[in-house]
Amino acid sequence: MHIAGINKNTLLDYPGKVAATVFTGGCNLRCLFCQNSSLVDGLIPEIKEEDVIAFLEKRRSVLSGVCISGGEPTLQPDLAGFIDKIRSLGYDVKLDTNGTMPDILRKLADEKLVNYIALDIKTGRKKYRELCNVDVDLESINESVELLLNGNFPDYEFRTTVVAEYFDKEDATDIGKWLAGGRRYFLQNFVDTNTSFVGRGVLHGQTKEEIESYADILRKTISEVSLRGID
């Protein structure tokens, strides 16, 4: 496991749990709005896996969950074994993923290793490749979407970071059709920082009212649609 960082205590990353978040290095997308761009190339010095496990063992009386994020965790060849070690300590595990590796997700589902999946939906399908800045395989992402919709994991959410230049009502309508029957979907606003690939001032967030209008569209086909981190 290439572990590039750890947030030792969070109430935000794993719904309903006091958790730690482990960040893996490396990603196969180059999303223009990425807020963790320093992790994407996997060049950040590694934290030893045994040190992370030792920390989690000491914190069992305080923490109840571990979120594995990135980067893109499903690129890690030792992911299943790492999760198994975490679960052996009594933790529930949440996995954040871009959905590009459905075979890995299927393996994790078959082995019942993950309690909660958060799958990033970048935008409507027509704009996906442009926003991801690579020739992303939408069929693979759709396979991952279907794994969630078909109940292969105990709990899940879809989520989108709303970037004004890459999200409008047409995209919301498309996503509503794509994820029809989904359990839970979150919209979160893009925050302009120097950590994105394009730098400050190029991309923009939207108003709460605009994002609420997208939520209204999505609620027609998805059970629970909420705004996250938007006042």
Buried (B, 14 or more C-beta within 10 A) or exposed (E): BBBBBBBEEBEEBBBEBEBBBBBBBBBBBBBBBBEBBBBBEBEBEBBEBEEBBEBBEEBEEEBBBBBBBBBBBBBBEEBBEBBEBBBEBEBBBBBBBBBBBBEBBBBBBEEEBBBBBBBBBBBBBEBBBEBBBBEBBBEBBBBBBEBBBEEBBEBBBBBBBBBBBBBBEEBBBBBBEBBEEBBBBBBBBBEBEEBBBBEEEEBEBBEEEBBBBBBEBBBEBBEEBBBBEBE
